[in-house]
Amino acid sequence: RKEVEQDPGPFNVPEGATVAFNCTYSNSASQSFFWYRQDCRKEPKLLMSVYSSGNEDGRFTAQLNRASQYISLLIRDSKLSDSATYLCVVISGGSYIPTFGRGTSLIVHP
Amino acid sequence: GAVVSQHPSWVICKSGTSVKIECRSLDFQATTMFWYRQFPKQSLMLMATSNEGSKATYEQGVEKDKFLINHASLTLSTLTVTSAHPEDSSFYICSASGGLNTGELFFGEGSRLTVL
């Protein structure tokens, strides 16, 4: 089993739709979790951190489920500009080395 | 926010030559930098962890003699692809941690290497 797994998609949704991605991790000692966004041929950029209590930033909501070892990203009212690949990143305690998921591709169409 | 500069952005070279990629943290000191490789439609794969003033830690399967990493200062790490071959063609990205506890990573712009 891979350390961090994501459904690669693509998720093809119309503008205005709500879409959710999950990311599972295998190391129960993982401490920090993040969602990054990567546009084609560009470097990843931090979208949001994922806190134990969950957090929301505008149309984006991230949640952590430690019992089931997954994090989620919810995007409401999708925009065309949301089209990108969303990477989850998990940092395990001790090593502090970030591990990336494969990424989930989102395509928002008119 | 913190900025990491990476260059060159694009490089095309002949098979057998060596290519050096630089990664600089512009406004903070990065004791640790990470080098990743990304093939099309694949995830970022960690190649090595670069620690200032010490030898890099390579991931399993990454040849340390082929991918030379030097982290001579707190603001500069370099990756040299030696004797490059077409299969080394990829997108190479460096990142620096904003701090062990924050976990946030700051990425360079990436370098697309094409080996002919």
Interface residues (C-beta under 8 A of the other chain):
Chain A: P8 Q31 S32 F34 Y36 R41 K42 E43 P44 K45 L46 S49 L87 V89 I91 Y96 I97 P98 T99 F100 G101 R102 G103
Chain B: T32 F34 Y36 K41 Q42 S43 L44 M45 L46 T49 F91 I93 S95 S97 L100 G103 E104 L105 F107 G108 E109 G110 R112
